[in-house]
């Protein structure tokens, strides 16, 4: 279908999407409805100005996220309709707001830290800390909160180790992690957390210029010293890894464990066959609705035909990864948690140039947590009914606030 033939079609009605808190792992009914009835539609979110296109189908999301005709960089400074009250102010907002080819060069720098050797060093440390944390949980006795004992401290420890933070400082870094991705009181809590974390990153990079080690901070400090990247870019890269590797992993892994504990047949299967865990992790990433609403939009650089509509040059476009992971055209029977599922890969880590930097770590951590917990506590179960488990409120990333378990 050509642009000329679709241009005359009426644009879809603009729908207001309040992005309400949802119950535990309940899929967003708004996304389910538009995926079914109008997979390329238009929306208005609680903040900002105007409206935006929303893309929900698996193939369409992959196209928009990998097509250079859609720019994240052009979002900077525009008062687009958004979930957050604070617009993107400048290009110092971070790596996520830069387009290729500059974005490609920055990712190439970070890739030097995500080597096979660093991942080999990371897993034994992750397993060691997981066992230490579960030792403390076992000593405290049943029941216990698995979020408090494992899913909160472990991801922060792993990402801090990867960055190069001294082990004695991990707890101090953890204090501001959750606020970085919070909707509640976003203007104050998010700003304060970001400023504090940024100051810690700046100090860490400064120290690594004089005291290099085998960590991400050393890689970034060296690249900044050589002029390959700027100091601001080094800080932005470190913070991107910290946020995705800390707070996001905490919530995603907690949601995965909740999903397993509320699907006893699948849980029993993993107990009998621990070798299935890596495959189960991939299906859990697809199955779990890992975020509320949508993330960073893009701007169309020219007219683009998509789903029978013409997205005009300058239009704002959001991709719904969570909806794409439930597209029945890509994932038949999407409501089922199916460890034998075949077909395309999920989009929980995004797609295209902005694919999540910390995906390797996140996969490894989920594998370690599930394997270690089931090995240590073969009788693990929820200590309360599943519908009484409290999940976070007003957060961008969904996940349990607490996860009471017994054994």
C-alpha positions, 0 to 999 in steps of 0.5 A: 500500500502506497503513501498516496493510497493511505493518506486519505484514510482518517486518522484514528481517534485520540484516546486518553490513556491514564496509565493506572496502577494495575493488579500484580501481573495483570496485563494492561486492558488498554493495551490489550484492547488497542492491540486487538482493535486498533494496533496503530492508534493515537493517544494522549498521556497525563502530562505534556502537550498534544498527542502521539501514535502508539504502536503495539504489534510485534512486527510494527514495534520492531520496525519503528525501533530499528528504522532510522526514520524514527529519532529519539534525539529529536524528542529532546526539548519537545513538550510531548505527551508523556507519563512524567511531568518533567520533559527532556531538557537537553542532550545531556539527558542521556545515552537513550536520547542519542541516535546513531551513528554517535549512539553506536560509538558510545555503545561500542565503548560500553561493550568493552566491559561486557566481555566474555571474561567479565561475564565469567567473573561476574557469575561466580560472584553473583552466585556467592552473594546469592548464597550469602543472602539466602543464608541470612534469610534461612537464619531469620526463619520462615516466613521471610520476604524474598524481595528484602533478602534477595531480589533487592540487594543482589541486583544492586550488588552485581551492578555496583561490582560491575561499575567498580563501586567498593563493596562497602559502599553498595548499601549507600548506592542502593538508597536512591535506586528506586526513586530513579524510576518512580512516578510518585513525586517525580519532580523532587524524588527523581531529581534528588536521586539523580543528582546524588547518583550522578555525584557518586558516578562522577567521583567513581570515574575520577578515582578510576582515572588514577586507580584503574581496575577491571570494571566499567568505570575504568573503561569509561574513564579511559575513553573520556580521558582519550577524548573518545567520549565526553565526561558527560557521556561517560557519566550518562553511560554509567548511570544507564547501566546502573538504573537498568542493572539495579532497580529494573532487575530487582522488579523484573526478577521479583515478578518472575519469582511471583509468576513461578510461585503462582504457577505451581506446575511450571515451578515443579517442572523447574525443580525437576529439571534445573537445566530448563531454567535459561529457557524459562527465564526467556519465557518469563521475560516475555510473560511478565508485564515489566513496566507501566505504560510506555517508555521513551518516544521517537519522532518521525523524520519523514512520512511513514506508512504503518498499519494503514495509516501515515505517520507524518514527519514530526509526529510523536511515536510510542512503542509498547514492548509489553503489548508486542510481547502479547501479540498472538501473531507472534506468540500464540496463546500469549496468556500462557506461561509456556517454557516450550514456546517456539518462535521469535524472541521477546522484546523485554529488552527492547530492539534495535540500536537502543537494545538494553545495555545490561541484558546480559547481566539481567539474564544471568542474574535471573538464572542465578536467582531462580536456580539458587532459590529452588536449589536451597528451598525446594519446598518454597511457596508463598506465605500468603495467598497470591492475591495478597502480595503487594506490588509497587504503586506509581512506578514505571517498572512493575514489581512486588513491593514484598514477596512473603515466602515460606519453606 
